[in-house]
Amino acid sequence: SAPTHSEAAAPGHEAAEHTARDPPPRALHVMGTAEVQLGFASVLEPDLAHLLLPEYLPSKIGGKPAWIDWSDVPTAPVAPKPHEPIADPRYRSLLCPHCSKPMPLLLQLYAPLELPHAFHRTVYLFACKNGSCHHHPNPSLSVAPSSLPFCVLRGHVGRDSSCFEVLTEEGDSADDEYEQWNDFVEPVNVCEVCGLRGTQRCGRCRVVSYCSREHQVVDWRHGHDVECKRWAEQRKA
């Protein structure tokens, strides 16, 4: 199948020669009418970055989610204090069941269906980045799904939905596509770090949003301290 767009190279996909001493490759079983499609991650060239825009319904690894339905962007869960419920129980599963930290996006996969209400469908897989949360003391025992450091969300819209539209038309130049990538603004405020709904704005530049103080600190250390000063000066001009 076609390569999967990604924001980082996925290691471990180099071709390997099969010898007689090697165990035979595992068979790919197809149950009933179900199909299994295999894809490989590839590095996306900078001049093709616009293909990661939500309008292009991308499949990608890492980064912020490219939401297919902006009307239902999840709210980042916050670990509650004892005896206090999570503000939005629908997204309780976005918290790691072990460390109670919000789980970032691992990958998203465009998986359309031949259904009127879910013709365009994307599956989002979130995973805890804390390695110790993935260690099970006894791997031979079955593990309850609720205790796994993963979360899967699904978004879908109808075939004729007005939630999105392809920005690039046939004949657009590379410069036009580059401008589309740079000028893209999310229809709702989302966190600059994780892509979940951002309920707080940077108090200095008032441009970027965050889901929590923790992610604001992360973004500051990764370059927003420079951008923030420039944007704040532009606001005053």
ChimeraX attribute file (.defattr): number of C-alpha atoms within 10 A of each C-alpha:
attribute: neighborCount
match mode: 1-to-1
recipient: residues
	/A:1	7
	/A:2	9
	/A:3	14
	/A:4	18
	/A:5	23
	/A:6	23
	/A:7	17
	/A:8	14
	/A:9	13
	/A:10	13
	/A:11	8
	/A:12	6
	/A:13	10
	/A:14	7
	/A:15	6
	/A:16	6
	/A:17	6
	/A:18	10
	/A:19	8
	/A:20	6
	/A:21	6
	/A:22	8
	/A:23	8
	/A:24	9
	/A:25	7
	/A:26	6
	/A:27	6
	/A:28	9
	/A:29	9
	/A:30	9
	/A:31	8
	/A:32	6
	/A:33	5
	/A:34	8
	/A:35	10
	/A:36	8
	/A:37	8
	/A:38	9
	/A:39	10
	/A:40	12
	/A:41	19
	/A:42	18
	/A:43	13
	/A:44	19
	/A:45	10
	/A:46	9
	/A:47	12
	/A:48	13
	/A:49	17
	/A:50	23
	/A:51	17
	/A:52	20
	/A:53	18
	/A:54	22
	/A:55	17
	/A:56	17
	/A:57	23
	/A:58	22
	/A:59	23
	/A:60	26
	/A:61	22
	/A:62	16
	/A:63	19
	/A:64	19
	/A:65	26
	/A:66	21
	/A:67	26
	/A:68	24
	/A:69	19
	/A:70	18
	/A:71	10
	/A:72	11
	/A:73	18
	/A:74	18
	/A:75	21
	/A:76	25
	/A:77	24
	/A:78	19
	/A:79	17
	/A:80	11
	/A:81	8
	/A:82	6
	/A:83	6
	/A:84	8
	/A:85	12
	/A:86	14
	/A:87	14
	/A:88	12
	/A:89	10
	/A:90	11
	/A:91	16
	/A:92	20
	/A:93	21
	/A:94	26
	/A:95	23
	/A:96	25
	/A:97	18
	/A:98	14
	/A:99	14
	/A:100	17
	/A:101	16
	/A:102	21
	/A:103	24
	/A:104	24
	/A:105	25
	/A:106	19
	/A:107	19
	/A:108	26
	/A:109	18
	/A:110	20
	/A:111	15
	/A:112	16
	/A:113	15
	/A:114	10
	/A:115	12
	/A:116	11
	/A:117	14
	/A:118	17
	/A:119	17
	/A:120	22
	/A:121	21
	/A:122	25
	/A:123	18
	/A:124	20
	/A:125	20
	/A:126	23
	/A:127	21
	/A:128	25
	/A:129	17
	/A:130	14
	/A:131	8
	/A:132	10
	/A:133	16
	/A:134	15
	/A:135	11
	/A:136	12
	/A:137	7
	/A:138	8
	/A:139	8
	/A:140	7
	/A:141	8
	/A:142	8
	/A:143	11
	/A:144	7
	/A:145	9
	/A:146	11
	/A:147	13
	/A:148	18
	/A:149	24
	/A:150	22
	/A:151	22
	/A:152	14
	/A:153	14
	/A:154	16
	/A:155	17
	/A:156	20
	/A:157	20
	/A:158	16
	/A:159	16
	/A:160	12
	/A:161	14
	/A:162	9
	/A:163	13
	/A:164	16
	/A:165	12
	/A:166	10
	/A:167	16
	/A:168	16
	/A:169	9
	/A:170	6
	/A:171	7
	/A:172	10
	/A:173	10
	/A:174	13
	/A:175	10
	/A:176	14
	/A:177	19
	/A:178	15
	/A:179	11
	/A:180	16
	/A:181	18
	/A:182	10
	/A:183	9
	/A:184	11
	/A:185	10
	/A:186	13
	/A:187	8
	/A:188	14
	/A:189	21
	/A:190	27
	/A:191	24
	/A:192	21
	/A:193	22
	/A:194	20
	/A:195	24
	/A:196	24
	/A:197	21
	/A:198	22
	/A:199	14
	/A:200	17
	/A:201	19
	/A:202	14
	/A:203	11
	/A:204	13
	/A:205	18
	/A:206	13
	/A:207	14
	/A:208	20
	/A:209	23
	/A:210	25
	/A:211	24
	/A:212	17
	/A:213	10
	/A:214	10
	/A:215	16
	/A:216	21
	/A:217	14
	/A:218	13
	/A:219	16
	/A:220	13
	/A:221	11
	/A:222	11
	/A:223	10
	/A:224	19
	/A:225	12
	/A:226	11
	/A:227	12
	/A:228	19
	/A:229	12
	/A:230	12
	/A:231	16
	/A:232	15
	/A:233	11
	/A:234	10
	/A:235	11
	/A:236	7
	/A:237	6
